[in-house]
Amino acid sequence: MNRIALQRVQYLPRELAAGILYVSEEFAVAGHLCACGCGNKVITPLGPAEWTFTEHKGRPTLCPSIGNWQLPCRSHYVIAEGQIRWGDQWSEAQVVAGRRAEEHRRQAYYAARERRGRWHRLWSWARKLLGL
């Protein structure tokens, strides 16, 4: 498969069709059948610390790449403007390093968010105290 179409949904359907990226922005999730044709479902959470979804002229993009390391096919690809762009196979060491990097990015994102939250609470308290 070299192309994938976009279908916006509220809920991901129980049965997915090949060649379609189903996106539920309400529930921040995307799903599709693996692009290699093995028939496995690939579910990607959407969000600032996960995958990002964009659309250009009805063509979907998911970033970062999809690495199906837990599936027997171990396929690796990017969905970019409705195109499937195949990536290199990763060694087990690359997979472990990639997962570690993902977790580090996730932790950094939530730590920064927490710091901003504390600053916002402090600023709100100061404004209230000063009558602003």
N, C-alpha and C positions, 0 to 999 in steps of 0.2 A: 504494500500500500504506500502510495506517495502523497496522497492528499487526504485531508480530513475536513468535513463540513461542520458548521456550528449549529447546534440546536439549544436554544435557551429553554429551560424547564424550571418548574418550581421544585419538583422532586425528581431524582434520577429514576428512570424506569427500571423495573426488575430485569427486563431483558434489554440489553444494549445491542444496537445494530453496528456492524462494522463500518468504519469510515465516518463516524459521527462523534464529535466531542459534545457531550451534554454538559451544560453549565447551569448550575443553580446559584445565582448570586445571592439570593435570599439566605441560603444555607451555607454559602461560601465553600462550594465543592464542585469539582468537575470530574467527569467519568467518561471513559471510552474503552473500547476493546483494544488490547495491545496491537500496535501497528504491525508487528511481525506476522500476524495472522494466527497466532496460537490459540486465540479465543479467550484468553484470560482478561478479566476486568481489571482496569487500572483506575484507581480512585485517587485524586489529588486534592488535598485541602487547599483552599485559596486564602491568602492573607499576607500581610506584610512580612511575616516570619516564615511563610510557606511558599507556595507557587503564586505567581501573579498571572492574571488573565487580562488580555487586551483583545480588542477586535478592531480590524481595519477593513472597511468595506465588506463586512460580513465574514471576513476570514479570521479565524481564531489564532491567538498566540499564547502559549504557556511558557513561562520561564521559572526556574531553570529547566534543564533537560530532564527527561524522564529516564531514569535508570531502573529497570526492572530486575534488580539483582536478586530478589527473592524468588523470581519465577524461573522455571527451567530454561526458558529461552534466553534469559539475561540480556534482553534487547536494550538498546540505549539510543535515544533519539530526542530531537527537539521538534515541537510543533510551532512553526513560525509562519504566520499569515496563511494558514490552511495547508501548508506544505509539511511533509514529514522529512526531516533532515537527519539522516542516520549518523550516529556518533561512533566513536571507537569503543571496542570492548574494554572493560576495565579489569585489572587484576584484582584479586581479593584484597591486597594491600591498598589499592586505590579506592576500593569501595569503603573499606574501614576508615581511611583518611577522609573521604568525602562525607561519610556519616558524622565523623567527629567535627568536621568543619561546619556542617549543617547545624549540629547541636550548639556549637560555639556561637554561630550567628543568631540562633534562636535565643540563647541565653543573653547575648549582648543586646538584642532588640528589647527583650522584656525588662532587662536591668535599666536601660535608657528610658523606657516608658515609665518605669517606677520612679526614677529620678525626676522626670518631668512632672509626674503626678504629685510628688512631694513639694516641688517648687510651686506648682499651681495652688496647692492647699495653703502653703505659707503666704503666697502673694494674696490670695483671697482673704486670709485672716488679717494681713497687714492693711489691706484696703478697707475692710470692715472696721478695724480698730481706728483708722484715720478718717473714717466717714466718707470715703471716696466712692 
